[in-house]
Amino acid sequence: MPSPKPKTTQKVTKAVIPAAGLGTRFLPATKAMPKEMLTVVNKPIIQYAIEEAYEAGIREFIIITGRGKAVMENHFDHPYELADTLQKKGKLAELESVNKVLPSDARIYYTRQGQPLGLGHAIACAAAITGDDPFAVLLPDDIICRDKENPVAEMIKIYQQTGQSVVLAEEVPHDRTNQYGILSLAGKGIQNRRAQVSSFVEKPKIEEAPSNLAIIGRYVLTPAHMPQLAQTKPGKAGEIQLTDAMVEVCKREGFMGYVSQSKRFDCGDKVGFQMANLYFAMQDPYIASRLQPFLHQTAAQYDRRREVRLPETTKSAGKKAS
Ligand code: G1P
């Protein structure tokens, strides 16, 4: 096992945000619109990740893009004309919301992933910009609520205490372990929501999962990951997997898991996306006051429709059994 001795750590000020996916689950909405620009209430999905990282001290963002994603660059650009018009019209709240999209001390770099060769390949596209620095990775599909804590900020603290990379983890139902990177834990298991990781497996068969602790979309990685990714061969699904590079770095440097206690929405999925919209809408007192009665009414209509349909279902279930 690697030595637990803390090494000298650097400040973590860079984050890589992969945003080159095709968004096939949201077609046709994503035919011309990047899925990262779909809105949850009034902000695009990717902005939630940028805000979370900024709040954790990240100031340089490297967004990995692909064809048809230029609208993201426009979103994070300063809109002189719009700002000027809002200012002249005295629409100061709207002006503030536009100015807040990217704070003035943050910088964004865009680099394209020419071919869809996997998450590991996407991250490796940022190597020239991360250089010898540690970096965070935020997968924007996962929106994480920050009412309890900012997970990236906590993970940076753990990296600084241990000198080891850190991944955010969540317990998932055992039958869903084949959809995630899964942690294998060393010795003492989870203590104070932290765990020493002995290895990872990318999307194992359910019966082969070493635990039900899954990697969710937040990582703080040591600089060793970039050279490791450069020599990582295609793995699961024929793609270059970030998890495979992490397995190798884990052997040499050790790796920590941090168990999340925050609500998470998987916005790469239609259900998670709708839930995120409802959840964040209900955080806004104006929207909540009008939306809540509508939700009750809609839920009651759904219940009534189900009651009408139930006898049918029971009948056909009976037929199948006979
Ligand atoms: C990726 C990673 C996987 C991780 C997941 C979290 O998979 O490869 O290890 O658990 O993100 O969302 P993807 O969801 O891109 O297939």
Boltz pocket constraint, residues with backbone or C-beta under 6 A from the ligand:
constraints:
  - pocket:
      binder: B
      contacts: [[A, 119], [A, 139], [A, 142], [A, 179], [A, 180], [A, 181], [A, 182], [A, 202], [A, 203], [A, 214], [A, 215], [A, 216], [A, 217], [A, 241], [A, 242], [A, 243]]
      max_distance: 6.0
